Amino acid sequence: MKELGNTIYWFGCAVAATLLGIGVADYWWGDHHLTAFLSWAVLAAIPWLVGRASLFVLALGARSLDKVKNTNAPAAKREAEEDWRRYVRIFREH
């Protein structure tokens, strides 16, 4: 699942970079103004955010709250801290 999350994330990054490049080209050589460029930038942010969310969900795996009986238990807190450290490490790698 981690590989799928990474693939979707990088595909989203490529799509976002392409859309942002189109926005820059439209701003420089087109008849548009800054508002058109900002529209392209917002449009480019969407696939990047989708890729980022898929990286988080697929690489770390979503845990069901039904499996944890007592969320205040030391073991549950330790697992949550380990999951957070794993996410931070993945975030820093990319």
PDB file of N, CA, C and O in Angstrom:
ATOM      1  N   MET A   1       0.809  -1.194   0.000  1.00  0.00           N
ATOM      2  CA  MET A   1       0.000   0.000   0.000  1.00  0.00           C
ATOM      3  C   MET A   1       0.860   1.269   0.000  1.00  0.00           C
ATOM      4  O   MET A   1       0.475   2.298  -0.555  1.00  0.00           O
ATOM      5  N   LYS A   2       2.036   1.169   0.637  1.00  0.00           N
ATOM      6  CA  LYS A   2       2.910   2.333   0.682  1.00  0.00           C
ATOM      7  C   LYS A   2       3.350   2.733  -0.719  1.00  0.00           C
ATOM      8  O   LYS A   2       3.413   3.921  -1.034  1.00  0.00           O
ATOM      9  N   GLU A   3       3.656   1.747  -1.562  1.00  0.00           N
ATOM     10  CA  GLU A   3       4.086   2.053  -2.923  1.00  0.00           C
ATOM     11  C   GLU A   3       2.959   2.722  -3.712  1.00  0.00           C
ATOM     12  O   GLU A   3       3.209   3.640  -4.492  1.00  0.00           O
ATOM     13  N   LEU A   4       1.737   2.270  -3.514  1.00  0.00           N
ATOM     14  CA  LEU A   4       0.598   2.888  -4.199  1.00  0.00           C
ATOM     15  C   LEU A   4       0.427   4.332  -3.743  1.00  0.00           C
ATOM     16  O   LEU A   4       0.181   5.221  -4.558  1.00  0.00           O
ATOM     17  N   GLY A   5       0.559   4.562  -2.440  1.00  0.00           N
ATOM     18  CA  GLY A   5       0.464   5.930  -1.922  1.00  0.00           C
ATOM     19  C   GLY A   5       1.536   6.832  -2.502  1.00  0.00           C
ATOM     20  O   GLY A   5       1.260   7.973  -2.873  1.00  0.00           O
ATOM     21  N   ASN A   6       2.768   6.319  -2.582  1.00  0.00           N
ATOM     22  CA  ASN A   6       3.851   7.111  -3.176  1.00  0.00           C
ATOM     23  C   ASN A   6       3.602   7.384  -4.650  1.00  0.00           C
ATOM     24  O   ASN A   6       3.862   8.487  -5.131  1.00  0.00           O
ATOM     25  N   THR A   7       3.100   6.385  -5.371  1.00  0.00           N
ATOM     26  CA  THR A   7       2.824   6.564  -6.796  1.00  0.00           C
ATOM     27  C   THR A   7       1.753   7.623  -7.020  1.00  0.00           C
ATOM     28  O   THR A   7       1.905   8.493  -7.876  1.00  0.00           O
ATOM     29  N   ILE A   8       0.677   7.549  -6.254  1.00  0.00           N
ATOM     30  CA  ILE A   8      -0.397   8.539  -6.394  1.00  0.00           C
ATOM     31  C   ILE A   8       0.117   9.922  -6.011  1.00  0.00           C
ATOM     32  O   ILE A   8      -0.228  10.913  -6.655  1.00  0.00           O
ATOM     33  N   TYR A   9       0.936   9.993  -4.970  1.00  0.00           N
ATOM     34  CA  TYR A   9       1.484  11.283  -4.549  1.00  0.00           C
ATOM     35  C   TYR A   9       2.347  11.910  -5.641  1.00  0.00           C
ATOM     36  O   TYR A   9       2.186  13.088  -5.963  1.00  0.00           O
ATOM     37  N   TRP A  10       3.260  11.129  -6.210  1.00  0.00           N
ATOM     38  CA  TRP A  10       4.129  11.684  -7.242  1.00  0.00           C
ATOM     39  C   TRP A  10       3.371  12.004  -8.517  1.00  0.00           C
ATOM     40  O   TRP A  10       3.714  12.962  -9.210  1.00  0.00           O
ATOM     41  N   PHE A  11       2.346  11.224  -8.840  1.00  0.00           N
ATOM     42  CA  PHE A  11       1.513  11.554  -9.995  1.00  0.00           C
ATOM     43  C   PHE A  11       0.791  12.875  -9.753  1.00  0.00           C
ATOM     44  O   PHE A  11       0.710  13.711 -10.653  1.00  0.00           O
ATOM     45  N   GLY A  12       0.271  13.068  -8.553  1.00  0.00           N
ATOM     46  CA  GLY A  12      -0.373  14.339  -8.205  1.00  0.00           C
ATOM     47  C   GLY A  12       0.589  15.500  -8.283  1.00  0.00           C
ATOM     48  O   GLY A  12       0.221  16.591  -8.716  1.00  0.00           O
ATOM     49  N   CYS A  13       1.844  15.267  -7.858  1.00  0.00           N
ATOM     50  CA  CYS A  13       2.858  16.322  -7.958  1.00  0.00           C
ATOM     51  C   CYS A  13       3.143  16.676  -9.419  1.00  0.00           C
ATOM     52  O   CYS A  13       3.292  17.850  -9.758  1.00  0.00           O
ATOM     53  N   ALA A  14       3.218  15.660 -10.280  1.00  0.00           N
ATOM     54  CA  ALA A  14       3.481  15.903 -11.695  1.00  0.00           C
ATOM     55  C   ALA A  14       2.332  16.676 -12.340  1.00  0.00           C
ATOM     56  O   ALA A  14       2.563  17.604 -13.116  1.00  0.00           O
ATOM     57  N   VAL A  15       1.103  16.297 -12.022  1.00  0.00           N
ATOM     58  CA  VAL A  15      -0.061  17.006 -12.568  1.00  0.00           C
ATOM     59  C   VAL A  15      -0.084  18.441 -12.056  1.00  0.00           C
ATOM     60  O   VAL A  15      -0.354  19.368 -12.821  1.00  0.00           O
ATOM     61  N   ALA A  16       0.197  18.631 -10.770  1.00  0.00           N
ATOM     62  CA  ALA A  16       0.207  19.976 -10.203  1.00  0.00           C
ATOM     63  C   ALA A  16       1.293  20.842 -10.846  1.00  0.00           C
ATOM     64  O   ALA A  16       1.059  22.014 -11.140  1.00  0.00           O
ATOM     65  N   ALA A  17       2.479  20.267 -11.063  1.00  0.00           N
ATOM     66  CA  ALA A  17       3.554  21.023 -11.698  1.00  0.00           C
ATOM     67  C   ALA A  17       3.196  21.399 -13.126  1.00  0.00           C
ATOM     68  O   ALA A  17       3.511  22.500 -13.580  1.00  0.00           O
ATOM     69  N   THR A  18       2.541  20.491 -13.833  1.00  0.00           N
ATOM     70  CA  THR A  18       2.112  20.782 -15.202  1.00  0.00           C
ATOM     71  C   THR A  18       1.098  21.916 -15.226  1.00  0.00           C
ATOM     72  O   THR A  18       1.207  22.835 -16.038  1.00  0.00           O
ATOM     73  N   LEU A  19       0.109  21.851 -14.332  1.00  0.00           N
ATOM     74  CA  LEU A  19      -0.899  22.905 -14.282  1.00  0.00           C
ATOM     75  C   LEU A  19      -0.282  24.249 -13.887  1.00  0.00           C
ATOM     76  O   LEU A  19      -0.661  25.293 -14.417  1.00  0.00           O
ATOM     77  N   LEU A  20       0.657  24.212 -12.963  1.00  0.00           N
ATOM     78  CA  LEU A  20       1.317  25.453 -12.570  1.00  0.00           C
ATOM     79  C   LEU A  20       2.160  26.013 -13.718  1.00  0.00           C
ATOM     80  O   LEU A  20       2.226  27.227 -13.909  1.00  0.00           O
ATOM     81  N   GLY A  21       2.798  25.132 -14.475  1.00  0.00           N
ATOM     82  CA  GLY A  21       3.549  25.575 -15.654  1.00  0.00           C
ATOM     83  C   GLY A  21       2.651  26.205 -16.695  1.00  0.00           C
ATOM     84  O   GLY A  21       3.010  27.213 -17.305  1.00  0.00           O
ATOM     85  N   ILE A  22       1.482  25.617 -16.903  1.00  0.00           N
ATOM     86  CA  ILE A  22       0.509  26.211 -17.834  1.00  0.00           C
ATOM     87  C   ILE A  22       0.080  27.581 -17.341  1.00  0.00           C
ATOM     88  O   ILE A  22      -0.073  28.515 -18.128  1.00  0.00           O
ATOM     89  N   GLY A  23      -0.114  27.696 -16.029  1.00  0.00           N
ATOM     90  CA  GLY A  23      -0.498  28.996 -15.461  1.00  0.00           C
ATOM     91  C   GLY A  23       0.568  30.050 -15.653  1.00  0.00           C
ATOM     92  O   GLY A  23       0.256  31.199 -15.967  1.00  0.00           O
ATOM     93  N   VAL A  24       1.830  29.675 -15.467  1.00  0.00           N
ATOM     94  CA  VAL A  24       2.928  30.626 -15.670  1.00  0.00           C
ATOM     95  C   VAL A  24       3.003  31.039 -17.134  1.00  0.00           C
ATOM     96  O   VAL A  24       3.160  32.221 -17.443  1.00  0.00           O
ATOM     97  N   ALA A  25       2.889  30.066 -18.035  1.00  0.00           N
ATOM     98  CA  ALA A  25       2.927  30.383 -19.465  1.00  0.00           C
ATOM     99  C   ALA A  25       1.754  31.277 -19.853  1.00  0.00           C
ATOM    100  O   ALA A  25       1.912  32.204 -20.648  1.00  0.00           O
ATOM    101  N   ASP A  26       0.592  31.004 -19.301  1.00  0.00           N
ATOM    102  CA  ASP A  26      -0.588  31.826 -19.582  1.00  0.00           C
ATOM    103  C   ASP A  26      -0.388  33.242 -19.059  1.00  0.00           C
ATOM    104  O   ASP A  26      -0.807  34.206 -19.700  1.00  0.00           O
ATOM    105  N   TYR A  27       0.243  33.373 -17.913  1.00  0.00           N
ATOM    106  CA  TYR A  27       0.480  34.698 -17.344  1.00  0.00           C
ATOM    107  C   TYR A  27       1.506  35.478 -18.160  1.00  0.00           C
ATOM    108  O   TYR A  27       1.321  36.666 -18.427  1.00  0.00           O
ATOM    109  N   TRP A  28       2.591  34.807 -18.555  1.00  0.00           N
ATOM    110  CA  TRP A  28       3.645  35.507 -19.283  1.00  0.00           C
ATOM    111  C   TRP A  28       3.264  35.830 -20.712  1.00  0.00           C
ATOM    112  O   TRP A  28       3.469  36.956 -21.166  1.00  0.00           O
ATOM    113  N   TRP A  29       2.709  34.858 -21.435  1.00  0.00           N
ATOM    114  CA  TRP A  29       2.476  35.046 -22.868  1.00  0.00           C
ATOM    115  C   TRP A  29       1.016  35.244 -23.234  1.00  0.00           C
ATOM    116  O   TRP A  29       0.705  35.529 -24.390  1.00  0.00           O
ATOM    117  N   GLY A  30       0.143  35.101 -22.298  1.00  0.00           N
ATOM    118  CA  GLY A  30      -1.274  35.260 -22.591  1.00  0.00           C
ATOM    119  C   GLY A  30      -1.734  36.676 -22.303  1.00  0.00           C
ATOM    120  O   GLY A  30      -0.941  37.558 -21.974  1.00  0.00           O
ATOM    121  N   ASP A  31      -3.012  36.865 -22.434  1.00  0.00           N
ATOM    122  CA  ASP A  31      -3.609  38.175 -22.197  1.00  0.00           C
ATOM    123  C   ASP A  31      -4.188  38.280 -20.794  1.00  0.00           C
ATOM    124  O   ASP A  31      -4.950  39.200 -20.492  1.00  0.00           O
ATOM    125  N   HIS A  32      -3.827  37.349 -19.955  1.00  0.00           N
ATOM    126  CA  HIS A  32      -4.455  37.294 -18.647  1.00  0.00           C
ATOM    127  C   HIS A  32      -3.668  38.075 -17.602  1.00  0.00           C
ATOM    128  O   HIS A  32      -2.552  38.539 -17.833  1.00  0.00           O
ATOM    129  N   HIS A  33      -4.287  38.191 -16.475  1.00  0.00           N
ATOM    130  CA  HIS A  33      -3.681  38.933 -15.375  1.00  0.00           C
ATOM    131  C   HIS A  33      -3.368  37.998 -14.219  1.00  0.00           C
ATOM    132  O   HIS A  33      -3.451  36.777 -14.350  1.00  0.00           O
ATOM    133  N   LEU A  34      -3.014  38.576 -13.106  1.00  0.00           N
ATOM    134  CA  LEU A  34      -2.629  37.804 -11.933  1.00  0.00           C
ATOM    135  C   LEU A  34      -3.762  36.909 -11.436  1.00  0.00           C
ATOM    136  O   LEU A  34      -3.505  35.822 -10.918  1.00  0.00           O
ATOM    137  N   THR A  35      -4.995  37.345 -11.586  1.00  0.00           N
ATOM    138  CA  THR A  35      -6.125  36.521 -11.114  1.00  0.00           C
ATOM    139  C   THR A  35      -6.211  35.208 -11.882  1.00  0.00           C
ATOM    140  O   THR A  35      -6.584  34.184 -11.310  1.00  0.00           O
ATOM    141  N   ALA A  36      -5.875  35.222 -13.153  1.00  0.00           N
ATOM    142  CA  ALA A  36      -5.884  33.978 -13.930  1.00  0.00           C
ATOM    143  C   ALA A  36      -4.772  33.049 -13.455  1.00  0.00           C
ATOM    144  O   ALA A  36      -4.969  31.838 -13.356  1.00  0.00           O
ATOM    145  N   PHE A  37      -3.605  33.617 -13.162  1.00  0.00           N
ATOM    146  CA  PHE A  37      -2.516  32.794 -12.647  1.00  0.00           C
ATOM    147  C   PHE A  37      -2.880  32.174 -11.302  1.00  0.00           C
ATOM    148  O   PHE A  37      -2.594  31.004 -11.051  1.00  0.00           O
ATOM    149  N   LEU A  38      -3.506  32.962 -10.448  1.00  0.00           N
ATOM    150  CA  LEU A  38      -3.915  32.427  -9.148  1.00  0.00           C
ATOM    151  C   LEU A  38      -4.950  31.322  -9.304  1.00  0.00           C
ATOM    152  O   LEU A  38      -4.970  30.376  -8.517  1.00  0.00           O
ATOM    153  N   SER A  39      -5.808  31.432 -10.311  1.00  0.00           N
ATOM    154  CA  SER A  39      -6.774  30.370 -10.574  1.00  0.00           C
ATOM    155  C   SER A  39      -6.052  29.086 -10.979  1.00  0.00           C
ATOM    156  O   SER A  39      -6.415  27.998 -10.533  1.00  0.00           O
ATOM    157  N   TRP A  40      -5.042  29.217 -11.816  1.00  0.00           N
ATOM    158  CA  TRP A  40      -4.239  28.038 -12.197  1.00  0.00           C
ATOM    159  C   TRP A  40      -3.536  27.447 -10.978  1.00  0.00           C
ATOM    160  O   TRP A  40      -3.440  26.228 -10.838  1.00  0.00           O
ATOM    161  N   ALA A  41      -3.043  28.326 -10.094  1.00  0.00           N
ATOM    162  CA  ALA A  41      -2.342  27.849  -8.900  1.00  0.00           C
ATOM    163  C   ALA A  41      -3.280  27.086  -7.972  1.00  0.00           C
ATOM    164  O   ALA A  41      -2.901  26.055  -7.416  1.00  0.00           O
ATOM    165  N   VAL A  42      -4.487  27.581  -7.803  1.00  0.00           N
ATOM    166  CA  VAL A  42      -5.471  26.876  -6.982  1.00  0.00           C
ATOM    167  C   VAL A  42      -5.840  25.555  -7.628  1.00  0.00           C
ATOM    168  O   VAL A  42      -5.977  24.542  -6.942  1.00  0.00           O
ATOM    169  N   LEU A  43      -5.999  25.560  -8.936  1.00  0.00           N
ATOM    170  CA  LEU A  43      -6.306  24.326  -9.657  1.00  0.00           C
ATOM    171  C   LEU A  43      -5.160  23.325  -9.531  1.00  0.00           C
ATOM    172  O   LEU A  43      -5.398  22.119  -9.474  1.00  0.00           O
ATOM    173  N   ALA A  44      -3.925  23.812  -9.486  1.00  0.00           N
ATOM    174  CA  ALA A  44      -2.772  22.922  -9.329  1.00  0.00           C
ATOM    175  C   ALA A  44      -2.676  22.366  -7.914  1.00  0.00           C
ATOM    176  O   ALA A  44      -2.129  21.283  -7.707  1.00  0.00           O
ATOM    177  N   ALA A  45      -3.200  23.095  -6.950  1.00  0.00           N
ATOM    178  CA  ALA A  45      -3.128  22.634  -5.561  1.00  0.00           C
ATOM    179  C   ALA A  45      -4.026  21.421  -5.317  1.00  0.00           C
ATOM    180  O   ALA A  45      -3.749  20.620  -4.425  1.00  0.00           O
ATOM    181  N   ILE A  46      -5.077  21.282  -6.085  1.00  0.00           N
ATOM    182  CA  ILE A  46      -6.029  20.182  -5.866  1.00  0.00           C
ATOM    183  C   ILE A  46      -5.388  18.814  -6.064  1.00  0.00           C
ATOM    184  O   ILE A  46      -5.472  17.989  -5.154  1.00  0.00           O
ATOM    185  N   PRO A  47      -4.745  18.521  -7.209  1.00  0.00           N
ATOM    186  CA  PRO A  47      -4.136  17.186  -7.334  1.00  0.00           C
ATOM    187  C   PRO A  47      -2.986  16.963  -6.356  1.00  0.00           C
ATOM    188  O   PRO A  47      -2.733  15.831  -5.943  1.00  0.00           O
ATOM    189  N   TRP A  48      -2.287  18.041  -5.983  1.00  0.00           N
ATOM    190  CA  TRP A  48      -1.219  17.880  -5.000  1.00  0.00           C
ATOM    191  C   TRP A  48      -1.798  17.482  -3.648  1.00  0.00           C
ATOM    192  O   TRP A  48      -1.261  16.600  -2.977  1.00  0.00           O
ATOM    193  N   LEU A  49      -2.885  18.123  -3.248  1.00  0.00           N
ATOM    194  CA  LEU A  49      -3.506  17.778  -1.973  1.00  0.00           C
ATOM    195  C   LEU A  49      -4.094  16.376  -1.983  1.00  0.00           C
ATOM    196  O   LEU A  49      -4.022  15.668  -0.978  1.00  0.00           O
ATOM    197  N   VAL A  50      -4.675  15.967  -3.106  1.00  0.00           N
ATOM    198  CA  VAL A  50      -5.197  14.602  -3.204  1.00  0.00           C
ATOM    199  C   VAL A  50      -4.058  13.598  -3.076  1.00  0.00           C
ATOM    200  O   VAL A  50      -4.191  12.592  -2.380  1.00  0.00           O
ATOM    201  N   GLY A  51      -2.954  13.865  -3.738  1.00  0.00           N
ATOM    202  CA  GLY A  51      -1.793  12.989  -3.629  1.00  0.00           C
ATOM    203  C   GLY A  51      -1.237  12.960  -2.225  1.00  0.00           C
ATOM    204  O   GLY A  51      -0.838  11.905  -1.732  1.00  0.00           O
ATOM    205  N   ARG A  52      -1.208  14.101  -1.581  1.00  0.00           N
ATOM    206  CA  ARG A  52      -0.707  14.181  -0.211  1.00  0.00           C
ATOM    207  C   ARG A  52      -1.598  13.380   0.739  1.00  0.00           C
ATOM    208  O   ARG A  52      -1.101  12.674   1.616  1.00  0.00           O
ATOM    209  N   ALA A  53      -2.906  13.494   0.560  1.00  0.00           N
ATOM    210  CA  ALA A  53      -3.832  12.734   1.403  1.00  0.00           C
ATOM    211  C   ALA A  53      -3.692  11.238   1.160  1.00  0.00           C
ATOM    212  O   ALA A  53      -3.742  10.448   2.103  1.00  0.00           O
ATOM    213  N   SER A  54      -3.517  10.847  -0.093  1.00  0.00           N
ATOM    214  CA  SER A  54      -3.358   9.420  -0.379  1.00  0.00           C
ATOM    215  C   SER A  54      -2.054   8.895   0.207  1.00  0.00           C
ATOM    216  O   SER A  54      -1.993   7.749   0.655  1.00  0.00           O
ATOM    217  N   LEU A  55      -1.025   9.709   0.210  1.00  0.00           N
ATOM    218  CA  LEU A  55       0.234   9.298   0.831  1.00  0.00           C
ATOM    219  C   LEU A  55       0.022   9.047   2.315  1.00  0.00           C
ATOM    220  O   LEU A  55       0.505   8.052   2.855  1.00  0.00           O
ATOM    221  N   PHE A  56      -0.693   9.936   2.969  1.00  0.00           N
ATOM    222  CA  PHE A  56      -0.945   9.780   4.397  1.00  0.00           C
ATOM    223  C   PHE A  56      -1.798   8.549   4.678  1.00  0.00           C
ATOM    224  O   PHE A  56      -1.474   7.758   5.564  1.00  0.00           O
ATOM    225  N   VAL A  57      -2.876   8.382   3.935  1.00  0.00           N
ATOM    226  CA  VAL A  57      -3.816   7.291   4.209  1.00  0.00           C
ATOM    227  C   VAL A  57      -3.235   5.939   3.814  1.00  0.00           C
ATOM    228  O   VAL A  57      -3.316   4.982   4.584  1.00  0.00           O
ATOM    229  N   LEU A  58      -2.655   5.851   2.629  1.00  0.00           N
ATOM    230  CA  LEU A  58      -2.186   4.558   2.154  1.00  0.00           C
ATOM    231  C   LEU A  58      -0.828   4.161   2.736  1.00  0.00           C
ATOM    232  O   LEU A  58      -0.589   2.979   2.983  1.00  0.00           O
ATOM    233  N   ALA A  59       0.055   5.121   2.958  1.00  0.00           N
ATOM    234  CA  ALA A  59       1.372   4.775   3.472  1.00  0.00           C
ATOM    235  C   ALA A  59       1.321   4.422   4.953  1.00  0.00           C
ATOM    236  O   ALA A  59       2.041   3.532   5.406  1.00  0.00           O
ATOM    237  N   LEU A  60       0.495   5.098   5.689  1.00  0.00           N
ATOM    238  CA  LEU A  60       0.431   4.838   7.123  1.00  0.00           C
ATOM    239  C   LEU A  60      -0.691   3.879   7.485  1.00  0.00           C
ATOM    240  O   LEU A  60      -0.625   3.190   8.503  1.00  0.00           O
ATOM    241  N   GLY A  61      -1.700   3.838   6.667  1.00  0.00           N
ATOM    242  CA  GLY A  61      -2.843   2.979   6.970  1.00  0.00           C
ATOM    243  C   GLY A  61      -3.735   3.638   7.996  1.00  0.00           C
ATOM    244  O   GLY A  61      -3.274   4.111   9.035  1.00  0.00           O
ATOM    245  N   ALA A  62      -4.992   3.660   7.697  1.00  0.00           N
ATOM    246  CA  ALA A  62      -5.951   4.254   8.625  1.00  0.00           C
ATOM    247  C   ALA A  62      -6.331   3.223   9.677  1.00  0.00           C
ATOM    248  O   ALA A  62      -6.692   2.091   9.355  1.00  0.00           O
ATOM    249  N   ARG A  63      -6.248   3.619  10.902  1.00  0.00           N
ATOM    250  CA  ARG A  63      -6.623   2.715  11.991  1.00  0.00           C
ATOM    251  C   ARG A  63      -8.068   2.985  12.383  1.00  0.00           C
ATOM    252  O   ARG A  63      -8.505   4.131  12.484  1.00  0.00           O
ATOM    253  N   SER A  64      -8.767   1.934  12.592  1.00  0.00           N
ATOM    254  CA  SER A  64     -10.153   2.049  13.019  1.00  0.00           C
ATOM    255  C   SER A  64     -10.196   2.335  14.511  1.00  0.00           C
ATOM    256  O   SER A  64      -9.454   1.733  15.287  1.00  0.00           O
ATOM    257  N   LEU A  65     -11.065   3.252  14.908  1.00  0.00           N
ATOM    258  CA  LEU A  65     -11.207   3.553  16.323  1.00  0.00           C
ATOM    259  C   LEU A  65     -11.920   2.425  17.060  1.00  0.00           C
ATOM    260  O   LEU A  65     -11.862   2.357  18.288  1.00  0.00           O
ATOM    261  N   ASP A  66     -12.586   1.547  16.330  1.00  0.00           N
ATOM    262  CA  ASP A  66     -13.264   0.428  16.966  1.00  0.00           C
ATOM    263  C   ASP A  66     -12.278  -0.565  17.560  1.00  0.00           C
ATOM    264  O   ASP A  66     -12.612  -1.286  18.500  1.00  0.00           O
ATOM    265  N   LYS A  67     -11.078  -0.607  17.025  1.00  0.00           N
ATOM    266  CA  LYS A  67     -10.082  -1.564  17.497  1.00  0.00           C
ATOM    267  C   LYS A  67      -9.464  -1.135  18.825  1.00  0.00           C
ATOM    268  O   LYS A  67      -8.952  -1.972  19.569  1.00  0.00           O
ATOM    269  N   VAL A  68      -9.507   0.147  19.122  1.00  0.00           N
ATOM    270  CA  VAL A  68      -8.926   0.659  20.356  1.00  0.00           C
ATOM    271  C   VAL A  68     -10.037   0.768  21.385  1.00  0.00           C
ATOM    272  O   VAL A  68     -11.015   1.489  21.186  1.00  0.00           O
ATOM    273  N   LYS A  69      -9.878   0.050  22.479  1.00  0.00           N
ATOM    274  CA  LYS A  69     -10.922   0.055  23.500  1.00  0.00           C
ATOM    275  C   LYS A  69     -10.809   1.272  24.409  1.00  0.00           C
ATOM    276  O   LYS A  69     -11.815   1.895  24.748  1.00  0.00           O
ATOM    277  N   ASN A  70      -9.602   1.604  24.798  1.00  0.00           N
ATOM    278  CA  ASN A  70      -9.387   2.722  25.694  1.00  0.00           C
ATOM    279  C   ASN A  70      -8.331   3.628  25.073  1.00  0.00           C
ATOM    280  O   ASN A  70      -7.146   3.296  25.071  1.00  0.00           O
ATOM    281  N   THR A  71      -8.759   4.765  24.550  1.00  0.00           N
ATOM    282  CA  THR A  71      -7.819   5.655  23.864  1.00  0.00           C
ATOM    283  C   THR A  71      -6.867   6.347  24.829  1.00  0.00           C
ATOM    284  O   THR A  71      -5.858   6.904  24.397  1.00  0.00           O
ATOM    285  N   ASN A  72      -7.166   6.324  26.130  1.00  0.00           N
ATOM    286  CA  ASN A  72      -6.286   6.949  27.116  1.00  0.00           C
ATOM    287  C   ASN A  72      -5.265   5.975  27.691  1.00  0.00           C
ATOM    288  O   ASN A  72      -4.447   6.357  28.527  1.00  0.00           O
ATOM    289  N   ALA A  73      -5.307   4.730  27.254  1.00  0.00           N
ATOM    290  CA  ALA A  73      -4.360   3.732  27.751  1.00  0.00           C
ATOM    291  C   ALA A  73      -2.951   4.062  27.262  1.00  0.00           C
ATOM    292  O   ALA A  73      -2.783   4.576  26.156  1.00  0.00           O
ATOM    293  N   PRO A  74      -1.934   3.767  28.084  1.00  0.00           N
ATOM    294  CA  PRO A  74      -0.551   4.073  27.673  1.00  0.00           C
ATOM    295  C   PRO A  74      -0.154   3.391  26.362  1.00  0.00           C
ATOM    296  O   PRO A  74       0.577   3.976  25.562  1.00  0.00           O
ATOM    297  N   ALA A  75      -0.625   2.165  26.134  1.00  0.00           N
ATOM    298  CA  ALA A  75      -0.263   1.477  24.891  1.00  0.00           C
ATOM    299  C   ALA A  75      -0.868   2.174  23.682  1.00  0.00           C
ATOM    300  O   ALA A  75      -0.225   2.273  22.637  1.00  0.00           O
ATOM    301  N   ALA A  76      -2.093   2.655  23.815  1.00  0.00           N
ATOM    302  CA  ALA A  76      -2.736   3.355  22.703  1.00  0.00           C
ATOM    303  C   ALA A  76      -2.022   4.676  22.419  1.00  0.00           C
ATOM    304  O   ALA A  76      -1.832   5.046  21.261  1.00  0.00           O
ATOM    305  N   LYS A  77      -1.632   5.378  23.471  1.00  0.00           N
ATOM    306  CA  LYS A  77      -0.902   6.634  23.276  1.00  0.00           C
ATOM    307  C   LYS A  77       0.457   6.379  22.621  1.00  0.00           C
ATOM    308  O   LYS A  77       0.883   7.135  21.748  1.00  0.00           O
ATOM    309  N   ARG A  78       1.130   5.313  23.048  1.00  0.00           N
ATOM    310  CA  ARG A  78       2.429   4.976  22.474  1.00  0.00           C
ATOM    311  C   ARG A  78       2.292   4.648  20.986  1.00  0.00           C
ATOM    312  O   ARG A  78       3.116   5.071  20.175  1.00  0.00           O
ATOM    313  N   GLU A  79       1.242   3.889  20.630  1.00  0.00           N
ATOM    314  CA  GLU A  79       1.019   3.574  19.211  1.00  0.00           C
ATOM    315  C   GLU A  79       0.734   4.832  18.410  1.00  0.00           C
ATOM    316  O   GLU A  79       1.207   4.969  17.281  1.00  0.00           O
ATOM    317  N   ALA A  80      -0.037   5.756  18.982  1.00  0.00           N
ATOM    318  CA  ALA A  80      -0.334   7.005  18.279  1.00  0.00           C
ATOM    319  C   ALA A  80       0.941   7.818  18.069  1.00  0.00           C
ATOM    320  O   ALA A  80       1.135   8.404  17.004  1.00  0.00           O
ATOM    321  N   GLU A  81       1.813   7.856  19.080  1.00  0.00           N
ATOM    322  CA  GLU A  81       3.080   8.577  18.941  1.00  0.00           C
ATOM    323  C   GLU A  81       3.974   7.920  17.898  1.00  0.00           C
ATOM    324  O   GLU A  81       4.639   8.614  17.129  1.00  0.00           O
ATOM    325  N   GLU A  82       3.999   6.584  17.863  1.00  0.00           N
ATOM    326  CA  GLU A  82       4.785   5.878  16.852  1.00  0.00           C
ATOM    327  C   GLU A  82       4.249   6.158  15.452  1.00  0.00           C
ATOM    328  O   GLU A  82       5.020   6.360  14.515  1.00  0.00           O
ATOM    329  N   ASP A  83       2.922   6.169  15.315  1.00  0.00           N
ATOM    330  CA  ASP A  83       2.326   6.478  14.014  1.00  0.00           C
ATOM    331  C   ASP A  83       2.691   7.889  13.582  1.00  0.00           C
ATOM    332  O   ASP A  83       3.003   8.125  12.415  1.00  0.00           O
ATOM    333  N   TRP A  84       2.652   8.832  14.527  1.00  0.00           N
ATOM    334  CA  TRP A  84       2.989  10.216  14.192  1.00  0.00           C
ATOM    335  C   TRP A  84       4.454  10.330  13.782  1.00  0.00           C
ATOM    336  O   TRP A  84       4.767  11.037  12.824  1.00  0.00           O
ATOM    337  N   ARG A  85       5.366   9.643  14.495  1.00  0.00           N
ATOM    338  CA  ARG A  85       6.777   9.674  14.120  1.00  0.00           C
ATOM    339  C   ARG A  85       6.988   9.097  12.729  1.00  0.00           C
ATOM    340  O   ARG A  85       7.795   9.609  11.953  1.00  0.00           O
ATOM    341  N   ARG A  86       6.252   8.017  12.413  1.00  0.00           N
ATOM    342  CA  ARG A  86       6.356   7.406  11.093  1.00  0.00           C
ATOM    343  C   ARG A  86       5.882   8.383  10.017  1.00  0.00           C
ATOM    344  O   ARG A  86       6.504   8.486   8.960  1.00  0.00           O
ATOM    345  N   TYR A  87       4.788   9.100  10.275  1.00  0.00           N
ATOM    346  CA  TYR A  87       4.292  10.077   9.315  1.00  0.00           C
ATOM    347  C   TYR A  87       5.292  11.209   9.126  1.00  0.00           C
ATOM    348  O   TYR A  87       5.535  11.636   7.998  1.00  0.00           O
ATOM    349  N   VAL A  88       5.871  11.696  10.211  1.00  0.00           N
ATOM    350  CA  VAL A  88       6.842  12.789  10.111  1.00  0.00           C
ATOM    351  C   VAL A  88       8.051  12.334   9.295  1.00  0.00           C
ATOM    352  O   VAL A  88       8.573  13.100   8.485  1.00  0.00           O
ATOM    353  N   ARG A  89       8.502  11.084   9.503  1.00  0.00           N
ATOM    354  CA  ARG A  89       9.643  10.574   8.742  1.00  0.00           C
ATOM    355  C   ARG A  89       9.305  10.502   7.262  1.00  0.00           C
ATOM    356  O   ARG A  89      10.124  10.886   6.427  1.00  0.00           O
ATOM    357  N   ILE A  90       8.113  10.017   6.919  1.00  0.00           N
ATOM    358  CA  ILE A  90       7.697   9.961   5.520  1.00  0.00           C
ATOM    359  C   ILE A  90       7.595  11.361   4.933  1.00  0.00           C
ATOM    360  O   ILE A  90       7.988  11.594   3.789  1.00  0.00           O
ATOM    361  N   PHE A  91       7.059  12.304   5.732  1.00  0.00           N
ATOM    362  CA  PHE A  91       6.912  13.679   5.268  1.00  0.00           C
ATOM    363  C   PHE A  91       8.275  14.298   4.988  1.00  0.00           C
ATOM    364  O   PHE A  91       8.428  15.026   4.006  1.00  0.00           O
ATOM    365  N   ARG A  92       9.254  14.028   5.817  1.00  0.00           N
ATOM    366  CA  ARG A  92      10.588  14.610   5.628  1.00  0.00           C
ATOM    367  C   ARG A  92      11.322  13.962   4.458  1.00  0.00           C
ATOM    368  O   ARG A  92      12.174  14.601   3.839  1.00  0.00           O
ATOM    369  N   GLU A  93      11.010  12.710   4.144  1.00  0.00           N
ATOM    370  CA  GLU A  93      11.651  12.045   3.017  1.00  0.00           C
ATOM    371  C   GLU A  93      11.200  12.656   1.701  1.00  0.00           C
ATOM    372  O   GLU A  93      11.939  12.626   0.717  1.00  0.00           O
ATOM    373  N   HIS A  94       9.999  13.206   1.674  1.00  0.00           N
ATOM    374  CA  HIS A  94       9.472  13.752   0.424  1.00  0.00           C
ATOM    375  C   HIS A  94       9.523  15.230   0.543  1.00  0.00           C
ATOM    376  O   HIS A  94       9.132  15.937  -0.386  1.00  0.00           O
TER     377      HIS A  94
END
